Amino acid sequence: MNFTPGSSCQSCAMPMRKNDDHGSEKDASRSEDYCCYCYQNGDFVNPDMSLEEMIGLCASEMDEIGMMPYEEARKLNERLMPPLKRWRV
């Protein structure tokens, strides 16, 4: 299955640019909505993680890889993540 370039994980907002970026379903097919870091074998890797925890984790990762400083990444994720499919109430 090929996915639309520019799709983003509906849990962490990571861009999913290639098939391997997508998580997996129980039948081993690729998830259309979630990345390989958030979703494996049809389940969330961290099912009890809160939105606030995800925002902090992703901001730390973005800072660590030099994408942007932690506080800037945190503010960006605070805007991007709440509307994502996983976090909609």
NURO-159748 format. One record per residue (C-alpha): residue in one letter; x, y negated, z. Coordinates in steps of 0.02 Angstrom, whole numbers, always signed. Layout:
N
<"A"; <X; Y; Z>>
...
This chain:
89
<"M"; <+0; +0; +0>>
<"N"; <+66; -173; -41>>
<"F"; <+20; -322; +64>>
<"T"; <-2; -503; +23>>
<"P"; <+161; -600; +42>>
<"G"; <+143; -727; +180>>
<"S"; <+30; -624; +292>>
<"S"; <+67; -642; +477>>
<"C"; <+45; -526; +625>>
<"Q"; <-121; -558; +711>>
<"S"; <-38; -529; +880>>
<"C"; <+129; -623; +877>>
<"A"; <+116; -727; +716>>
<"M"; <+275; -650; +643>>
<"P"; <+279; -665; +454>>
<"M"; <+262; -492; +375>>
<"R"; <+357; -509; +212>>
<"K"; <+383; -325; +171>>
<"N"; <+288; -163; +200>>
<"D"; <+408; -108; +338>>
<"D"; <+363; -264; +439>>
<"H"; <+186; -195; +461>>
<"G"; <+141; -85; +608>>
<"S"; <+71; +90; +588>>
<"E"; <-101; +166; +610>>
<"K"; <-134; +338; +686>>
<"D"; <-137; +413; +511>>
<"A"; <+36; +337; +476>>
<"S"; <-35; +207; +356>>
<"R"; <+23; +28; +376>>
<"S"; <-80; -93; +479>>
<"E"; <-149; -240; +382>>
<"D"; <-157; -350; +537>>
<"Y"; <-12; -310; +653>>
<"C"; <+177; -301; +643>>
<"C"; <+290; -153; +684>>
<"Y"; <+344; -235; +848>>
<"C"; <+167; -258; +914>>
<"Y"; <+76; -106; +845>>
<"Q"; <+130; +75; +822>>
<"N"; <+30; +234; +793>>
<"G"; <-136; +141; +803>>
<"D"; <-103; +59; +972>>
<"F"; <-25; -100; +1038>>
<"V"; <+152; -71; +1103>>
<"N"; <+111; -177; +1256>>
<"P"; <-78; -160; +1275>>
<"D"; <-85; -254; +1440>>
<"M"; <+17; -403; +1382>>
<"S"; <-73; -568; +1403>>
<"L"; <-73; -709; +1276>>
<"E"; <+35; -812; +1394>>
<"E"; <+162; -670; +1407>>
<"M"; <+166; -651; +1217>>
<"I"; <+195; -837; +1195>>
<"G"; <+343; -831; +1315>>
<"L"; <+416; -673; +1239>>
<"C"; <+408; -740; +1061>>
<"A"; <+479; -909; +1113>>
<"S"; <+625; -819; +1197>>
<"E"; <+656; -713; +1042>>
<"M"; <+649; -866; +929>>
<"D"; <+774; -956; +1041>>
<"E"; <+888; -804; +1051>>
<"I"; <+902; -784; +862>>
<"G"; <+932; -971; +841>>
<"M"; <+769; -1008; +752>>
<"M"; <+728; -1152; +871>>
<"P"; <+751; -1200; +1054>>
<"Y"; <+639; -1112; +1180>>
<"E"; <+528; -1262; +1224>>
<"E"; <+498; -1304; +1042>>
<"A"; <+458; -1122; +1002>>
<"R"; <+342; -1112; +1153>>
<"K"; <+243; -1265; +1095>>
<"L"; <+230; -1194; +919>>
<"N"; <+169; -1025; +984>>
<"E"; <+43; -1109; +1100>>
<"R"; <-36; -1182; +942>>
<"L"; <-19; -1030; +828>>
<"M"; <-66; -883; +937>>
<"P"; <-234; -919; +1021>>
<"P"; <-334; -907; +858>>
<"L"; <-253; -741; +807>>
<"K"; <-364; -587; +797>>
<"R"; <-289; -502; +951>>
<"W"; <-319; -652; +1064>>
<"R"; <-492; -710; +1008>>
<"V"; <-615; -687; +1148>>
